[in-house]
Every structure is written in structure tokens, then in C-alpha cells.
């Protein structure tokens, strides 16, 4: 199934989709280092290093699915919260691509901040534009007036132009087996003329099951061969959670799988200081320290969200935290594991640049789950008149 990836970044979404059976006609990205990463992992002829504003969508009329992550800075909880006033809002160009290519479906990823209450009207505006991409904003029309016009079209129920049925959900990657507590908004649209039913995949992993395996059966520690002195001693909050889970499940274990922790994700990787020759992306970086808001990721939980940052040092929070409360920075190899990239996936640039790319990426495994479900349904689709 042919696809177009825009705002490709390091290629997490693109790789997951490729694993699911999509064939990318093009990957569009403007960042130099990210394009160098893409060129090492995808066919160079497919990489378009350019501003998406200048990309010729009409050249790819046979594309069946458009995917990507429109730049998230306008909506990030850690950003400047400018929303639609921010020139970095690239959703209008994603909508332009849909209007000109008219794919069967699209899948976009963005940050949790997109759902902030202060952005609710603008988010509704985005969804309605994705639903009716041919209804462009007039040159002298404000976005509020355009929103009102789209609302009237939507509620009238007699629209005969290009239309997409759009759904969205806030997803925590940890609930799908990714070793990272990463909450992102996933938006999926399917052409109205294509008669299929689609829903987000069922969650497979849970925190309850992790607590069960760690503190009720102890299977977690035994499987990872963690000696008793290195195991977590549950605090009052955790003790209350343990009791809640006992009351909830009794003698029967939760039917989900446990959240994947940092320790489990990195179990076969040596400490970087102990083996500097293990992997070219597994080099120790000094200077990690905790301070308010930057406390690292506990080794026996999924990682906190890997951060890209647009001020200071990208990745400043990207630290592993041990039971004795010591911290160190994740290596590039470890960050790839946290984002479920293959160990041999090439990331271009310095540690800072590599962590920026990884912090912006969609976890590969999550991309695979979402896109394989979409591909399966589209493969069964029937186009109505």
C-alpha cells in the first residue's frame, strides 16, 4: 500500500509503517540531520529535504495513505503555547496534502498539549478542516469565521464534497508495550466513500500488572535477576496501590501484560562506563544531575517521555535513575531502545542532535500497531459511489 510521510523527523512512524507493509513514495523533512538519518535507513531517492510548503503533492496522486507528525511546538505543554498564532503550526500544510492527493486515509501524531482546554476551539477547527479539506479558508476570512462555516457544513449533514471520517485518541505508549510513558494524540481519518469500521487497537499492557509482578508475586525481579538489595522498597503510595490491586484482582492476576520498564528494555546492554567499545551509540556522557523538574526516569518503571526541547540542552531530562537515586544520561543506543528503534538504526548528528531527533520520534512499535490495523482494514475496504 503506497504512502506519503510528511514531517518525517528521524523516521519512527515511517519505519513502523514500513514494517506493517506500507511502501513510502516519499518522505518529506527539512532538518538536515534528520534527513541524513533517513537517507541511511530508507531509499535515498525517496527522501525530499525541503520545506513542506514547497512540496508538490500533485506529483503523488496514487498515494493511498498520508502520515506524519506536524510540528508540535505550538501545542506542547513544555513550549510557548502560541497555538494557531504560532508560525510553526504546520497542520494547514497537512490539510493541503490531503486536499490535493485525496488519499484513502491519513494518520497524524501530535503532543498531548493539543488537547489543552485553552486550545479546544482550535483543535475542533483542525478536526473539521481534516474532515472537509476542500473547504479552504478564504483570503480575508478569519479562522474563527472559517470554523463557523465548517460547523454549519458539518451539522447540515448534506455535504457531497471530499469528506473524511476523523477520530482521535490520547494514547499512552506504555499501554502498548513501549518502555516509555509517552502520551500523544493520534488522529486518524478515513475517506467517507470507503466503507470500513476502524477503531484504535486495544491496550495490551498495564501498570497494575507491573505492580503485581513486582510486589505481589516478585516475578519481575526474578526474571531480570535483580538481587534483593537492588530492588525497590515500596513507599506508602505504592503500598496503597498494592492493596488496591489485591482487592481488585484477588488471587487472579491482571489479564494484561506488565508495563515494560527501562531495566527490561536495556537488560542485555552493559553499563557504558564498563564497556566503551560495545556500540558506537553507547558512549557515556558526563554531567547528569537532578534538579526540580529534571529528576530522571526510574529504572524499574517505563521511561518518562524522551524530550527534544526547544530551549536549553535537548534531552536534559533524558536520564536513567537508579535505586540509590544516582543518575546518568541515556546513551543514544538506550534512547533508541526506549523508542523501540532497532539497535542498528542510524541516527545522524551529535548526542544532542540525536536525542532531539529521538525525542521527537513516534515509537516504532506503536507506529506498527496503529498502521498495521489501518492497513488491514483498508485492504478489506469497498469504495461506494
HUCOR-V386965 format. One record per run of one state. SS is the DSSP state (hx for helix, st for strand, lp for the rest). FROM is the first residue (numbers start at 1). TO is the last residue. If there is no record, write none. Layout:
# HUCOR-V386965
ss: (SS/SS)
from: (FROM/FROM)
to: (TO/TO)
This chain:
# HUCOR-V386965
ss: (lp/st/lp/hx/lp/st/lp/hx/lp/hx/st/lp/hx/lp/hx/lp/st/lp/hx/lp/hx/lp/hx/lp/st/hx/lp/hx/lp/hx/lp/st/hx/lp/st/lp/st/lp/st/lp/st/hx/lp/hx/lp/hx/lp/hx/lp/st/lp/hx/lp/st/lp/st/lp/st/lp/st/lp/st/lp/st/lp/hx/lp/hx/lp/hx/lp/st/lp)
from: (1/2/7/12/20/23/30/32/42/44/47/50/52/55/57/61/65/69/73/76/83/86/91/102/105/112/116/117/132/143/157/164/173/177/180/182/183/192/194/195/205/207/217/219/224/228/231/236/250/257/259/262/266/291/292/294/295/297/299/303/305/319/322/327/330/332/339/351/361/364/380/383/384)
to: (1/6/11/19/22/29/31/41/43/46/49/51/54/56/60/64/68/72/75/82/85/90/101/104/111/115/116/131/142/156/163/172/176/179/181/182/191/193/194/204/206/216/218/223/227/230/235/249/256/258/261/265/290/291/293/294/296/298/302/304/318/321/326/329/331/338/350/360/363/379/382/383/385)
